[in-house]
Amino acid sequence: MRERLESRIKQRIEDTLRERLGGALRSVLAEQTTLGGGFTPEQIVEGLRYRLSENLRYDVSGAVFESIGDAVRERLGEALWTAISQR
């Protein structure tokens, strides 16, 4: 289960970054340009962190939820078969 969960979480993070990183970066750079303060790595990183964190939390929690659901379905099936076979 641990390996599946790890794989699913990594995939969700990669998918989220692939889908949202470009837009978030454009937004941060536009904001920095508008403010006129130039581009500092710290401000860019903080802006990206702010824009991506909620989506990443949502997607990772969804991956965990799905993995738990899969594990419960598998274990419940096993438990039912064991209970039926012992009768």
GROMACS elastic network, one bead per residue, 0.5 to 0.9 nm:
[ bonds ]
;  ai    aj funct       b0    kb
    1     4     6  0.52047   500
    1     5     6  0.60991   500
    1     6     6  0.85422   500
    1    67     6  0.76619   500
    1    68     6  0.87282   500
    1    71     6  0.70765   500
    2     5     6  0.51179   500
    2     6     6  0.60698   500
    2     7     6  0.85347   500
    3     6     6  0.50842   500
    3     7     6  0.60609   500
    3     8     6  0.84891   500
    4     7     6  0.50776   500
    4     8     6  0.59966   500
    4     9     6  0.85149   500
    4    67     6  0.74020   500
    5     8     6  0.50954   500
    5     9     6  0.60722   500
    5    10     6  0.85254   500
    5    63     6  0.73139   500
    5    64     6  0.66267   500
    5    66     6  0.88203   500
    5    67     6  0.58854   500
    5    68     6  0.85369   500
    6     9     6  0.52299   500
    6    10     6  0.61445   500
    6    11     6  0.85659   500
    7    10     6  0.52076   500
    7    11     6  0.61360   500
    7    12     6  0.86493   500
    8    11     6  0.51158   500
    8    12     6  0.61884   500
    8    13     6  0.86813   500
    8    60     6  0.84430   500
    8    63     6  0.59986   500
    8    64     6  0.80119   500
    8    66     6  0.89954   500
    8    67     6  0.79166   500
    9    12     6  0.51036   500
    9    13     6  0.61941   500
    9    14     6  0.85981   500
    9    59     6  0.81945   500
    9    60     6  0.56758   500
    9    61     6  0.85400   500
    9    62     6  0.88529   500
    9    63     6  0.57599   500
    9    64     6  0.72690   500
   10    13     6  0.51693   500
   10    14     6  0.61760   500
   10    15     6  0.85743   500
   10    60     6  0.85086   500
   11    14     6  0.51037   500
   11    15     6  0.60414   500
   11    16     6  0.85086   500
   11    63     6  0.89987   500
   12    15     6  0.50395   500
   12    16     6  0.59926   500
   12    17     6  0.84848   500
   12    56     6  0.80388   500
   12    59     6  0.61372   500
   12    60     6  0.63198   500
   12    62     6  0.87757   500
   12    63     6  0.69953   500
   13    16     6  0.51593   500
   13    17     6  0.60993   500
   13    18     6  0.84698   500
   13    56     6  0.64707   500
   13    59     6  0.73445   500
   13    60     6  0.69641   500
   14    17     6  0.52266   500
   14    18     6  0.60162   500
   14    19     6  0.85479   500
   15    18     6  0.50943   500
   15    19     6  0.60891   500
   15    20     6  0.84940   500
   16    19     6  0.51640   500
   16    20     6  0.58890   500
   16    21     6  0.76856   500
   16    52     6  0.84531   500
   16    55     6  0.72533   500
   16    56     6  0.66086   500
   16    59     6  0.73924   500
   17    20     6  0.52406   500
   17    22     6  0.81829   500
   17    52     6  0.79700   500
   17    56     6  0.82019   500
   18    21     6  0.60010   500
   18    22     6  0.75618   500
   19    22     6  0.73721   500
   19    23     6  0.81571   500
   20    23     6  0.55262   500
   20    24     6  0.60711   500
   20    25     6  0.85600   500
   20    51     6  0.89619   500
   20    52     6  0.73871   500
   20    55     6  0.86688   500
   21    24     6  0.50684   500
   21    25     6  0.59606   500
   21    26     6  0.85329   500
   21    48     6  0.78143   500
   21    51     6  0.89207   500
   21    52     6  0.74967   500
   22    25     6  0.51789   500
   22    26     6  0.61975   500
   22    27     6  0.85821   500
   23    26     6  0.51209   500
   23    27     6  0.61132   500
   23    28     6  0.86268   500
   24    27     6  0.50436   500
   24    28     6  0.61666   500
   24    29     6  0.86114   500
   24    47     6  0.81100   500
   24    48     6  0.60925   500
   24    51     6  0.61682   500
   24    52     6  0.72021   500
   25    28     6  0.50855   500
   25    29     6  0.60886   500
   25    30     6  0.84523   500
   25    44     6  0.77918   500
   25    47     6  0.81806   500
   25    48     6  0.64380   500
   25    51     6  0.89079   500
   26    29     6  0.51754   500
   26    30     6  0.60130   500
   26    31     6  0.84865   500
   27    30     6  0.51236   500
   27    31     6  0.61038   500
   27    32     6  0.86245   500
   27    47     6  0.86320   500
   27    48     6  0.87582   500
   27    51     6  0.88590   500
   28    31     6  0.50489   500
   28    32     6  0.61697   500
   28    33     6  0.85819   500
   28    43     6  0.84641   500
   28    44     6  0.62726   500
   28    45     6  0.88974   500
   28    47     6  0.57472   500
   28    48     6  0.67516   500
   28    51     6  0.85454   500
   29    32     6  0.50391   500
   29    33     6  0.60748   500
   29    34     6  0.85175   500
   29    39     6  0.76243   500
   29    44     6  0.72666   500
   29    47     6  0.89500   500
   30    33     6  0.50405   500
   30    34     6  0.60740   500
   30    35     6  0.85859   500
   31    34     6  0.50878   500
   31    35     6  0.61980   500
   31    36     6  0.85877   500
   32    35     6  0.51384   500
   32    36     6  0.61844   500
   32    37     6  0.63856   500
   32    38     6  0.63216   500
   32    39     6  0.64245   500
   32    40     6  0.88510   500
   32    43     6  0.81710   500
   32    44     6  0.80693   500
   33    36     6  0.50123   500
   33    37     6  0.70570   500
   33    38     6  0.65420   500
   33    39     6  0.78257   500
   34    37     6  0.82211   500
   35    38     6  0.79604   500
   36    39     6  0.87370   500
   37    40     6  0.84481   500
   39    42     6  0.86776   500
   39    43     6  0.72769   500
   39    44     6  0.71231   500
   40    43     6  0.54413   500
   40    44     6  0.63488   500
   40    45     6  0.86990   500
   41    44     6  0.51096   500
   41    45     6  0.60244   500
   41    46     6  0.84745   500
   42    45     6  0.51972   500
   42    46     6  0.60587   500
   42    47     6  0.84991   500
   43    46     6  0.51003   500
   43    47     6  0.59993   500
   43    48     6  0.85189   500
   44    47     6  0.51178   500
   44    48     6  0.61439   500
   44    49     6  0.85186   500
   45    48     6  0.51198   500
   45    49     6  0.60218   500
   45    50     6  0.85427   500
   46    49     6  0.50114   500
   46    50     6  0.61166   500
   46    51     6  0.86428   500
   47    50     6  0.51091   500
   47    51     6  0.62091   500
   47    52     6  0.85893   500
   48    51     6  0.51152   500
   48    52     6  0.59254   500
   48    53     6  0.81634   500
   49    52     6  0.53531   500
   49    53     6  0.56296   500
   50    53     6  0.57437   500
   50    54     6  0.77597   500
   51    54     6  0.71577   500
   51    55     6  0.80060   500
   52    55     6  0.55294   500
   52    56     6  0.61185   500
   52    57     6  0.86506   500
   53    56     6  0.51196   500
   53    57     6  0.60556   500
   53    58     6  0.85585   500
   54    57     6  0.51413   500
   54    58     6  0.61608   500
   54    59     6  0.86158   500
   55    58     6  0.51029   500
   55    59     6  0.60726   500
   55    60     6  0.84686   500
   56    59     6  0.51597   500
   56    60     6  0.59147   500
   56    61     6  0.83268   500
   57    60     6  0.52847   500
   57    61     6  0.59685   500
   57    62     6  0.84589   500
   58    61     6  0.52871   500
   58    62     6  0.61846   500
   58    63     6  0.87840   500
   59    62     6  0.50248   500
   59    63     6  0.63315   500
   59    64     6  0.87858   500
   60    63     6  0.50210   500
   60    64     6  0.62979   500
   60    65     6  0.85809   500
   61    64     6  0.50290   500
   61    65     6  0.60550   500
   61    66     6  0.85818   500
   62    66     6  0.61320   500
   62    67     6  0.85730   500
   63    66     6  0.51634   500
   63    67     6  0.61783   500
   63    68     6  0.86310   500
   64    67     6  0.51094   500
   64    68     6  0.61439   500
   64    69     6  0.85340   500
   65    68     6  0.52132   500
   65    69     6  0.61593   500
   65    70     6  0.86710   500
   66    69     6  0.50065   500
   66    70     6  0.61628   500
   66    71     6  0.86342   500
   67    70     6  0.50612   500
   67    71     6  0.61731   500
   67    72     6  0.85818   500
   68    71     6  0.50673   500
   68    72     6  0.60769   500
   68    73     6  0.85475   500
   69    72     6  0.51597   500
   69    73     6  0.61457   500
   69    74     6  0.85967   500
   70    73     6  0.51972   500
   70    74     6  0.61839   500
   70    75     6  0.85798   500
   71    74     6  0.51309   500
   71    75     6  0.59937   500
   71    76     6  0.82812   500
   72    75     6  0.51436   500
   72    76     6  0.57178   500
   72    77     6  0.83353   500
   73    76     6  0.51496   500
   73    77     6  0.61163   500
   73    78     6  0.86335   500
   74    77     6  0.52528   500
   74    78     6  0.63133   500
   74    79     6  0.86612   500
   75    79     6  0.59960   500
   75    80     6  0.84861   500
   76    79     6  0.50008   500
   76    80     6  0.60664   500
   76    81     6  0.85840   500
   77    80     6  0.51414   500
   77    81     6  0.62076   500
   77    82     6  0.85763   500
   78    81     6  0.51890   500
   78    82     6  0.61306   500
   78    83     6  0.85771   500
   79    82     6  0.50849   500
   79    83     6  0.60844   500
   79    84     6  0.85642   500
   80    83     6  0.50640   500
   80    84     6  0.60614   500
   80    85     6  0.84760   500
   81    84     6  0.51313   500
   81    85     6  0.59854   500
   81    86     6  0.85568   500
   82    85     6  0.51967   500
   82    86     6  0.62124   500
   82    87     6  0.89183   500
   83    86     6  0.53266   500
   83    87     6  0.66860   500
   84    87     6  0.55066   500
